[in-house]
Amino acid sequence: MNWLQPKQETVLLCDSIAAASDMAFMLNGDWDGCNSLVIPKSDKVAIEAAASLVETSWCYQNACETILIRLGVDEFLRRYAVGERFFINANLRCAQLREVCLENIDLSYAKLNIADLGSTNLSKANLTAAQLPGANLSGSNLSGAQLVRANLAGANLSDADLRGADLSWADLSNTNFKNADLRGANLGRADLRKTSLNEAIVE
């Protein structure tokens, strides 16, 4: 046996916390307390069987194209209201989420293309590597948010509160920052092509 050989593990994402917990038990895996699980090896037949039994959708972590079904806005807000905060890799493309409170939510790797999040409270949210091209975030509160490697190309961030937000390595090309508050924000290595910060508050 080669003791130096790395252990082969597979990380799966489910569309709910309960489903991830059940699948971890059925597949002899480790549940992370959120909506993902780690299993010793990738056996797609066993995974599909377990997913069918618990009636869930799933995908591999960091899959190029998510296969999770689109999460309805009403269901999403209901789950947030009862205390769920982990919506990693959620499919919320084109969602209408104006003027709602999503403070401290984890939407890392989420698909929020062209979503309307105008005037929404996303303070201290985790939006690491989230897909937000063309999204409306005007007037939103993103203070202290994690937006590392997020795709915000063409997004509207006018009048947004981004104080202390981490936008390092983010795609901010052709993004509207008019009157956005960027004091204390980290823009290290961000892509700012075709983007002007002249009308943003930076000091």
Backbone hydrogen bonds, N-H to C=O, Kabsch-Sander energy under -0.5 kcal/mol:
donor,donor_aa,acceptor,acceptor_aa,energy
3,W,1,M,-1.0
5,Q,2,N,-1.4
9,E,7,K,-0.6
10,T,39,I,-2.5
12,L,10,T,-0.5
12,L,37,L,-2.7
13,L,59,C,-3.0
14,C,35,N,-3.1
15,D,57,S,-1.3
20,A,16,S,-1.7
21,S,17,I,-2.2
22,D,18,A,-2.3
23,M,19,A,-2.7
24,A,20,A,-2.1
25,F,21,S,-1.7
26,M,22,D,-2.2
27,L,23,M,-2.3
28,N,25,F,-0.8
29,G,24,A,-3.2
30,D,38,V,-2.9
31,W,29,G,-0.5
32,D,36,S,-1.9
37,L,12,L,-2.0
38,V,30,D,-2.6
39,I,10,T,-2.7
43,D,41,K,-0.9
44,K,42,S,-0.6
47,I,43,D,-2.5
48,E,44,K,-2.8
49,A,45,V,-2.1
50,A,46,A,-2.4
51,A,47,I,-2.7
52,S,48,E,-2.2
53,L,49,A,-1.9
54,V,50,A,-1.9
55,E,51,A,-0.5
56,T,51,A,-2.2
59,C,13,L,-1.8
61,Q,11,V,-2.3
63,A,60,Y,-1.6
71,L,91,N,-2.8
72,G,70,R,-0.5
76,F,72,G,-2.6
77,L,73,V,-2.8
78,R,74,D,-2.1
79,R,75,E,-2.4
80,Y,76,F,-1.9
81,A,77,L,-2.4
82,V,78,R,-1.4
83,G,80,Y,-1.6
84,E,79,R,-2.3
87,F,85,R,-0.8
87,F,106,D,-2.8
89,N,108,S,-2.4
90,A,87,F,-1.9
92,L,90,A,-0.9
92,L,111,K,-2.6
94,C,113,N,-2.6
95,A,92,L,-1.9
97,L,95,A,-0.9
97,L,116,D,-2.8
99,E,118,G,-2.3
100,V,97,L,-0.7
102,L,100,V,-0.7
102,L,121,N,-3.0
104,N,123,S,-2.3
105,I,102,L,-1.5
106,D,85,R,-3.2
107,L,105,I,-0.7
107,L,126,N,-2.8
109,Y,128,T,-2.3
110,A,107,L,-2.1
111,K,90,A,-3.2
112,L,110,A,-0.8
112,L,131,Q,-3.0
114,I,133,P,-2.0
115,A,112,L,-2.1
116,D,95,A,-2.9
117,L,115,A,-0.8
117,L,136,N,-3.1
119,S,138,S,-2.2
120,T,117,L,-1.7
121,N,100,V,-2.4
122,L,120,T,-0.9
122,L,141,N,-2.7
124,K,143,S,-2.2
125,A,122,L,-1.9
126,N,105,I,-2.9
127,L,125,A,-0.8
127,L,146,Q,-3.1
129,A,148,V,-2.6
130,A,127,L,-2.1
131,Q,110,A,-3.1
132,L,130,A,-0.8
132,L,151,N,-2.8
134,G,153,A,-1.7
135,A,132,L,-2.0
136,N,115,A,-2.7
137,L,135,A,-0.7
137,L,156,N,-2.8
139,G,158,S,-2.1
140,S,137,L,-1.9
141,N,120,T,-2.3
142,L,140,S,-0.8
142,L,161,D,-2.8
144,G,163,R,-1.8
145,A,142,L,-2.0
146,Q,125,A,-2.9
147,L,145,A,-0.7
147,L,166,D,-2.7
149,R,168,S,-2.0
150,A,147,L,-2.0
151,N,130,A,-2.9
152,L,150,A,-0.8
152,L,171,D,-2.4
154,G,173,S,-2.1
155,A,152,L,-2.2
156,N,135,A,-2.6
157,L,155,A,-0.7
157,L,176,N,-2.4
159,D,178,K,-2.3
160,A,157,L,-1.7
161,D,140,S,-2.8
162,L,160,A,-0.8
162,L,181,D,-2.3
164,G,183,R,-1.3
165,A,162,L,-2.1
166,D,145,A,-2.6
167,L,165,A,-0.8
167,L,186,N,-2.7
169,W,188,G,-2.1
170,A,167,L,-1.8
171,D,150,A,-2.7
172,L,170,A,-1.0
172,L,191,D,-2.1
174,N,193,R,-2.1
175,T,172,L,-1.2
176,N,155,A,-2.5
177,F,175,T,-0.7
177,F,196,S,-0.5
179,N,199,E,-2.1
180,A,177,F,-2.3
181,D,160,A,-2.8
182,L,180,A,-0.9
182,L,201,I,-3.4
185,A,182,L,-2.1
186,N,165,A,-2.7
187,L,185,A,-0.7
190,A,187,L,-2.0
191,D,170,A,-2.8
192,L,190,A,-0.8
195,T,192,L,-1.8
200,A,197,L,-1.3
201,I,180,A,-3.4
202,V,200,A,-0.8
